[in-house]
Amino acid sequence: MINATDIRKGMVIKFEDQPYIIVDYEHIAPGNWRAMVQVKMRHLKQKSIRDWRFRSEDRVEQVFVEVTPMEYLYPEGGHFVFMNLATYDQISLSKEIVGDGVKYLKSNTEVMVNYYDGEPISVQLPMTVELKIVQTEPGFKGATVTNVYKQATLETGVVIQVPPFVQQGETIRVDTRDGKYIERVK
């Protein structure tokens, strides 16, 4: 059993004797009231989405899943093909299983695929990925680190905010948890 405040995105919990995967969560601490955790969770078998609010003192049962290292190969129709690094078997996963991680996937990215009862349920991306900027406005001479940002389109098609000194064609490191720029890669 874990505290409700320890719930994280991608975690599998047992709620009302049913397995759910956490799709999104938010920790809320409203002034003088007690803290709570608002979650959006998907039932693993029925695929239905449910919103629930846990109090901070609530405890939930974490379900342990099998984790398999895999490599992303390519998109195919509305699915994404991954290869098991140990057996070289290939599987095709839907966008629903890959989730928001699809924005940061490029060929040969190593990921962890979570299995529950022999079925793939989610994909864990590395904390950071290195992506090339394919389009952004030109920077200006003398631009240094400031709180002003500009938009940049990355090689996977995702648009993020970057500092003004970052140029088109450069490779940057991006945090896959929140989609934020971390640094330029040399």
C-alpha positions as CSV (number, residue, x, y, z in Angstrom):
1,M,0.0,0.0,0.0
2,I,1.2,3.5,-0.8
3,N,0.0,7.0,0.1
4,A,-2.2,8.7,-2.4
5,T,0.3,11.5,-2.6
6,D,2.8,9.0,-4.1
7,I,0.7,8.3,-7.1
8,R,2.4,9.1,-10.4
9,K,1.5,9.0,-14.1
10,G,1.9,5.5,-15.6
11,M,1.5,3.8,-12.2
12,V,-0.9,0.8,-12.0
13,I,-3.1,0.7,-8.9
14,K,-5.9,-1.5,-7.7
15,F,-9.0,0.6,-7.0
16,E,-12.3,-1.0,-5.9
17,D,-10.7,-4.4,-6.7
18,Q,-10.1,-3.4,-10.3
19,P,-6.7,-2.6,-12.0
20,Y,-6.3,1.0,-13.3
21,I,-3.4,2.8,-14.9
22,I,-2.9,6.5,-13.9
23,V,-3.2,8.6,-17.1
24,D,-2.9,11.9,-15.3
25,Y,-2.6,13.3,-11.8
26,E,-2.6,16.6,-10.0
27,H,-1.6,17.3,-6.4
28,I,-4.0,20.0,-5.0
29,A,-3.3,21.9,-1.8
30,P,-6.2,24.5,-1.5
31,G,-5.2,27.0,1.3
32,N,-6.6,25.9,4.7
33,W,-8.1,22.7,3.4
34,R,-6.4,19.3,3.4
35,A,-4.3,18.3,0.4
36,M,-5.8,15.9,-2.2
37,V,-4.7,14.1,-5.4
38,Q,-7.0,14.4,-8.4
39,V,-6.4,11.5,-10.8
40,K,-7.6,10.4,-14.2
41,M,-7.3,6.6,-14.5
42,R,-8.0,4.1,-17.3
43,H,-9.4,0.6,-16.5
44,L,-7.0,-1.9,-17.8
45,K,-9.5,-4.3,-19.2
46,Q,-12.6,-2.2,-20.1
47,K,-10.5,0.8,-21.2
48,S,-12.9,3.2,-19.6
49,I,-11.6,6.5,-18.1
50,R,-12.5,7.5,-14.6
51,D,-11.8,10.6,-12.6
52,W,-11.3,10.3,-8.8
53,R,-10.1,12.5,-6.0
54,F,-8.1,10.9,-3.2
55,R,-7.5,12.6,0.1
56,S,-3.8,12.9,1.1
57,E,-4.3,10.4,3.9
58,D,-5.8,7.7,1.7
59,R,-3.8,4.6,0.8
60,V,-4.0,2.7,-2.4
61,E,-2.6,-0.7,-3.5
62,Q,0.0,-0.5,-6.2
63,V,0.0,-3.3,-8.7
64,F,3.3,-4.5,-9.9
65,V,3.8,-5.0,-13.6
66,E,6.3,-6.7,-15.8
67,V,8.7,-4.3,-17.4
68,T,10.4,-5.1,-20.7
69,P,13.1,-3.1,-22.4
70,M,12.2,-2.3,-26.0
71,E,13.3,-0.2,-28.9
72,Y,10.9,2.0,-31.0
73,L,11.3,1.2,-34.7
74,Y,8.7,3.1,-36.8
75,P,5.0,4.1,-37.1
76,E,2.7,1.9,-39.1
77,G,-0.8,3.2,-39.8
78,G,-2.2,4.2,-36.4
79,H,0.1,2.0,-34.5
80,F,3.8,2.1,-33.4
81,V,6.2,-0.9,-33.8
82,F,8.6,-1.8,-31.0
83,M,11.2,-4.5,-30.8
84,N,12.0,-6.5,-27.7
85,L,15.8,-6.0,-27.0
86,A,16.2,-9.6,-25.6
87,T,14.2,-11.7,-28.1
88,Y,14.0,-9.4,-31.1
89,D,10.3,-10.0,-31.3
90,Q,8.3,-7.1,-32.7
91,I,5.0,-5.8,-31.4
92,S,2.6,-3.1,-32.6
93,L,1.1,-0.8,-30.0
94,S,-1.8,1.6,-30.4
95,K,-1.6,5.4,-29.7
96,E,-3.8,4.8,-26.6
97,I,-1.1,2.6,-25.1
98,V,1.8,4.8,-26.1
99,G,0.0,7.9,-24.9
100,D,1.5,11.4,-25.0
101,G,5.0,9.8,-25.3
102,V,4.4,9.6,-29.1
103,K,5.4,13.3,-29.2
104,Y,9.0,12.4,-28.3
105,L,9.5,9.0,-30.1
106,K,12.0,8.8,-32.8
107,S,13.5,5.6,-34.4
108,N,15.9,3.7,-32.1
109,T,14.6,5.2,-28.9
110,E,14.9,2.7,-26.0
111,V,11.8,2.6,-23.9
112,M,10.3,0.3,-21.2
113,V,7.0,-1.4,-22.0
114,N,4.8,-2.3,-19.0
115,Y,2.8,-5.6,-19.1
116,Y,-0.1,-6.6,-16.9
117,D,-1.4,-10.2,-17.3
118,G,0.7,-10.7,-20.4
119,E,-0.8,-7.6,-22.2
120,P,1.1,-4.4,-22.9
121,I,-0.5,-1.5,-21.0
122,S,1.8,1.5,-21.2
123,V,5.2,2.8,-22.5
124,Q,7.7,4.5,-20.2
125,L,10.0,6.9,-22.1
126,P,13.4,7.9,-20.8
127,M,13.4,11.0,-18.6
128,T,15.0,13.0,-21.4
129,V,15.4,12.7,-25.1
130,E,17.7,14.5,-27.6
131,L,15.8,16.0,-30.6
132,K,16.8,18.2,-33.5
133,I,15.1,21.5,-34.1
134,V,13.7,21.6,-37.6
135,Q,12.0,25.0,-37.5
136,T,12.3,28.1,-35.2
137,E,12.6,31.8,-35.6
138,P,16.2,33.1,-35.9
139,G,17.8,34.2,-32.7
140,F,19.3,37.6,-32.2
141,K,23.0,38.4,-31.6
142,G,23.8,38.7,-27.9
143,A,20.8,36.7,-26.7
144,T,21.5,35.2,-23.3
145,V,19.5,33.2,-20.8
146,T,16.3,35.2,-20.1
147,N,12.8,34.5,-19.2
148,V,11.7,35.2,-22.9
149,Y,11.1,32.1,-25.0
150,K,10.2,31.3,-28.6
151,Q,8.5,28.4,-30.3
152,A,10.5,25.6,-31.9
153,T,9.3,22.6,-33.9
154,L,11.3,19.4,-33.2
155,E,12.0,16.5,-35.6
156,T,9.0,14.5,-34.2
157,G,6.6,17.4,-34.9
158,V,6.1,18.6,-31.3
159,V,6.3,22.3,-30.6
160,I,8.0,23.5,-27.4
161,Q,9.3,26.7,-26.0
162,V,13.1,27.3,-26.2
163,P,15.4,30.3,-25.2
164,P,16.1,32.8,-28.0
165,F,19.7,31.8,-28.4
166,V,18.8,28.3,-29.6
167,Q,19.0,28.0,-33.5
168,Q,17.4,25.8,-36.1
169,G,19.4,22.7,-36.8
170,E,20.7,22.4,-33.2
171,T,20.0,19.3,-31.1
172,I,18.5,19.9,-27.7
173,R,17.6,17.8,-24.6
174,V,13.9,17.8,-23.7
175,D,12.3,16.5,-20.5
176,T,9.6,14.0,-21.5
177,R,7.6,14.4,-18.4
178,D,6.6,18.0,-19.0
179,G,7.9,18.7,-22.5
180,K,10.3,21.5,-21.4
181,Y,13.7,22.5,-22.9
182,I,16.7,21.5,-20.7
183,E,19.8,22.3,-22.6
184,R,21.6,22.3,-25.9
185,V,23.5,19.1,-26.8
186,K,27.1,19.6,-28.1
